[in-house]
Amino acid sequence: MSITEFIQLNNINAYTLYPLGIEGYAYLKEDALCIVKYLRDNSFPITGGDVYTIIKGKICHSEGYNGWFCDRLQDEPWDDYVQRSYEITYKYINNYSTPFSLFIRKKNVFNISYVESPNDYNDNYLLVNKVLAKWNPLNVPQDMANYEYLSYVPYIVDSMDDRNKLRSCLLSILRAMGFDKETIYSKSEGIDKIIEELSRNWVPVI
C-alpha cells in the first residue's frame, strides 16, 4: 500500500502547502502521528518536517518557522535510522503545542519529509541540505535553517544532471518563497556559488 493509498483509506485530511509555494501537504497532529507510524512500519525513515498554522482557513508558516530534522548517522544501519527518526518525529509532533488564545483560533499542521529506500538517501541528500542551510535565502536563524529547506532537497537532487536545469530549479524555489524579480536578481550571484559548490562536491550515484 502506498502512502497516498494509506491516507485515502484512513480518510486523512491533507492541507495543501501550494499557497506558500511549496509542493506537498501538511496534516493535523493525530493524522500526522498515524502517518509517522505507517512510515516506520514500512521502513521509511523520516528526514524531518515543518510546522504550519491554519488561521481563519488560511495556511501560513508557524511563528518561528518551527520544525525538526533527523539526519542518518555515519554507518548507521537502515533499520536503526528508521526507528530513531520515528522516535524523534513522534515525540516532536506529540509534544508540540502553542499558547491558547481566546481571540485567535488556529490549528497546527505538520509536513513530513521521508525517503523510501537506501538508494534514495545518500551523501548528496545531506550535501544539498547543508548547502541550502548555508545559503539560507529566508535568513531564518541558523539552527532553523538546518530543516527549513528540507522540502526543496528532492527537487534539487533531481536537477543535478544539468546545470541549466539546476539554475532553473533554484530560481523556481526563490519564486516559490515569494521573492520579487529584483530580489531574485540580487541573489543570482549566490545561485552561481551554490551550483559551483554542489557540482564540486557531488558524488555520482551508480
N, C-alpha and C positions, 0 to 999 in steps of 0.2 A: 504494500500500500504506500503510495507516495504521500508526501506531506500535504499536498493540495487535496488529495482524496481524504486524508485524515481530518483535515479542517472542515471539509464539506460534510463528512459523515457525522461529525460531532457538533454540527451547527455552530461553529465558532465564527463570531463576527470579526471581520478583518477591516481595519480602518486604513484606508489608503494614505500614503505619505506624498502622493503626487502634488498636492497644493504647496508642499515645501520644496518641490523639485527633486524629490528622492524616489527612486524606484523601490517599491516594497510596501510592506504593511506592518501595522502595529496591533497589539491585542490587549484586552483588559487583563488584569492580574490573574484571575482564575484560569482564563483561557491560555494565557502565556505559560503558566505553570503546567498546564496539560500538554502543551506543545513541547515544553522542555523535557517532560518525561518521555514523550514519543521519540524525541531525538536521542535521548540516552538509550532507550530500548532498541533503537535501530543503529546504534554505534555511530551517530553523527555528533562529533564534538562541536561545542559552541564557542566561537571565537570572541564573542562579545555582544553588545547591544546598546540601544539608546532608549531613553525615556522621553515620551512626548505627552503633552497635555491637551485635553479637549475642553474648551471653554465655549459655551453657547453654540455648540455644534461645529466649532472651528478648531482644527488641529494645529498645534504650534509646538515649538521646542520647549522643553521643560526649563524652568528657571535654573540657570547654572549649567545648561546643556548636560544634564546628568546621564551617566551610562557606566558601563563596565567592560572589561576585556579580559581575555584569558589566552595567552599565547602557549603554544606547545613547548615544553621544556626540552633541552637538548637530550637526545637519546631516550625520550620518554615513550614507552610503549603506547600504541594507539588506544587500547582499551583503558589504560590508566588516564590518558588525556581526556577521553570521553567522560569518564566518571568524575574526574577533578573539575572539568569545565561545567558539568551538570551541577555539582555541589555548589560551586561559586555562583552560577547563574540562579539556581533555585533560591539560595539564601538571599541574594541581592534583590530579586523580584519580590519574594515573600516578605522581606523586611522593609521594603521601600514604602515610604509614606510622606505626605506633605501636611503642613499645618491645616487644620479645619478652618473654614471661613463661612460665616453666616451670609456673607454678601456675594461671594463668588462660588458658584457650583462648577466643579471641574472634575474630570476623570483622568487618571493616569493610564497610559497605554505603553506597551513595550514592543520594540522591534528587536528581533533576534537574528544574529548572523551565525551561520554554521557552514560546515563543509561535509560532503557526503562520503569521501574516501581519502585515504592517504595520498593518492595521486593528485588530489585537488589541493593538498596542503603541503607546501614546500618552502624553502628559504625565500623564494621570490615573493610569496604572500607576505611574509614578515618584512621583507625589504620595502615593498610598496607602502605598507602601513607606516613604517618608520620614516620614509621619505615624506609622505603626506603629513605626518605629525610634525616633522621638522619645518616643512613649508608653511603649514598652519594658516591658510588664507583667511579663515574666520577670526584669527587672533584670539582664540579661546585660551585659557590657562594651559600650560604645557601638560599637566597631568591629565587634563580632559582631552587634549589633542591626541593622546595615545589611543583613544577609542572613538573620537568624534567622526573620523573619516572611514571607518571600517566598511560602511555600506558601499563605498566607491571602489574599494580594492578589487573586487572581481572584474569590474569593467576595465580597469587599467591593465590587469593581468591579461585579459583577452585582447588588448590592443597593442601588446608589446612586440608583435611580429612586424610592425610597420611604424616608422617614426611619424609619418603624416597622420596616420590613424590615431596614434598616441596623443599627438598635439590636439587633434580634433576632440578626443575624449576629455582631455584636461580642460579645454575651453568650454566644453559642454557642462562639465562639473561646476565651473565658475558661474556659468549662466544659471545653472540649477540652484546655486546658492543665493541667487538674487542680485549679483553684481551687475552694474550697468556697463555699457560698452567702454566708457572712459576708464573705469576701474579695471576692467578686464585687460585693456590695452596696457595699463600701467604695470600689470602683473605678468606681462608676456615674457619679460626677461627671466622671471622666476620659473616660468614654464620651461624655457630653454635649459635652465640649470637642472631642473627635475629630469628632463629627458636624458641629459648627459649622465646624470648620476645613476639613473635606472639602467641605462644601456651599458654603462661601465661595470656595474655590479651584478647584472642579470645572469642567472645560472640557467643555461639551456636545459630544458626538460626532455629527457629521452623517452 
